Amino acid sequence: MEIIHKFLGVILILGYLSAIGVARLKPESARNYFLYMNLIYFFQIMVGGLMVMMGSSNSLIHYLLGLFPILTFGLSGRISITSASILNSFALIGAAITGMGGAS
């Protein structure tokens, strides 16, 4: 499970970073791309939840940063996809850094 969780984390970080470029180059398809990234994010949250239920734990800051992109869903009408992607990327990079020690 941990390998899947880390793999999806890398995919999400790279995907949200590339969403910035997609939003700039192809604004008409950026909304769909961002939706797909959000679906992968929810799968990531489910895998992380399963890991917690199986007894893995991490620092509180890892969980707070990992759940930060949920805020951008509520703000999606007010902020651009580029801004949401930048915020999500920074939050998930922070979550990856705080979770690098692995589940303890």
C-alpha positions as CSV (number, residue, x, y, z in Angstrom):
1,M,0.0,0.0,0.0
2,E,2.8,2.4,0.8
3,I,4.3,2.0,-2.6
4,I,1.0,2.8,-4.3
5,H,0.5,5.8,-2.0
6,K,4.0,7.2,-2.8
7,F,3.5,6.5,-6.6
8,L,0.2,8.3,-6.6
9,G,1.7,11.2,-4.7
10,V,4.4,11.6,-7.4
11,I,1.8,11.4,-10.1
12,L,-0.3,14.0,-8.3
13,I,2.6,16.5,-7.8
14,L,3.7,16.2,-11.4
15,G,0.1,16.3,-12.7
16,Y,-0.8,19.4,-10.8
17,L,2.5,21.1,-11.9
18,S,1.7,20.2,-15.5
19,A,-1.9,21.5,-15.0
20,I,-0.4,24.9,-14.8
21,G,1.0,24.5,-18.4
22,V,-2.2,23.0,-19.6
23,A,-4.2,25.9,-18.2
24,R,-1.9,28.3,-20.1
25,L,-1.7,26.5,-23.4
26,K,-5.1,24.8,-23.7
27,P,-7.6,26.6,-21.4
28,E,-10.6,24.8,-22.9
29,S,-9.3,21.4,-21.8
30,A,-7.8,22.5,-18.5
31,R,-11.0,22.0,-16.6
32,N,-11.2,18.3,-17.6
33,Y,-7.5,17.8,-16.9
34,F,-8.0,19.3,-13.4
35,L,-11.0,17.1,-12.9
36,Y,-8.9,14.0,-13.7
37,M,-6.2,15.1,-11.3
38,N,-8.8,15.6,-8.6
39,L,-10.1,12.0,-9.2
40,I,-6.6,10.7,-8.7
41,Y,-6.3,12.8,-5.6
42,F,-9.4,11.2,-4.1
43,F,-8.0,7.8,-4.8
44,Q,-4.8,8.9,-3.1
45,I,-6.9,9.9,0.0
46,M,-8.6,6.5,0.0
47,V,-5.3,4.7,-0.1
48,G,-4.0,6.9,2.7
49,G,-7.1,6.2,4.7
50,L,-6.7,2.5,4.3
51,M,-3.1,2.8,5.4
52,V,-4.2,4.6,8.6
53,M,-6.9,2.0,9.3
54,M,-4.2,-0.7,8.9
55,G,-2.1,1.0,11.6
56,S,0.2,3.3,9.7
57,S,0.6,6.8,11.0
58,N,2.4,9.9,10.1
59,S,2.8,13.5,11.5
60,L,-0.3,15.7,11.7
61,I,1.3,18.3,9.4
62,H,1.5,15.5,6.7
63,Y,-2.2,15.0,7.0
64,L,-3.1,18.7,7.0
65,L,-1.0,19.4,4.0
66,G,-2.3,16.3,2.2
67,L,-5.9,17.4,2.8
68,F,-5.3,21.0,1.7
69,P,-6.4,20.5,-1.9
70,I,-9.9,19.9,-0.7
71,L,-10.1,23.6,0.0
72,T,-9.4,24.4,-3.6
73,F,-12.5,22.3,-4.6
74,G,-14.7,24.7,-2.7
75,L,-12.9,27.7,-4.1
76,S,-12.8,26.5,-7.7
77,G,-15.4,29.0,-8.8
78,R,-13.4,31.9,-7.3
79,I,-9.8,31.1,-8.3
80,S,-8.4,30.0,-11.6
81,I,-7.2,26.5,-12.4
82,T,-3.6,27.8,-12.5
83,S,-3.9,29.2,-9.0
84,A,-5.5,26.0,-7.7
85,S,-2.8,23.9,-9.3
86,I,0.0,26.0,-7.8
87,L,-1.6,25.8,-4.3
88,N,-2.2,22.1,-4.6
89,S,1.4,21.4,-5.9
90,F,2.9,23.3,-3.0
91,A,0.7,21.6,-0.4
92,L,1.4,18.1,-1.8
93,I,5.1,18.8,-2.0
94,G,5.0,19.8,1.6
95,A,3.1,16.7,2.4
96,A,5.6,14.6,0.6
97,I,8.5,16.2,2.4
98,T,6.9,15.7,5.8
99,G,6.0,12.1,5.0
100,M,9.4,11.1,3.6
101,G,10.2,9.2,6.7
102,G,7.4,6.8,5.8
103,A,4.7,5.6,8.0
104,S,6.0,5.1,11.5
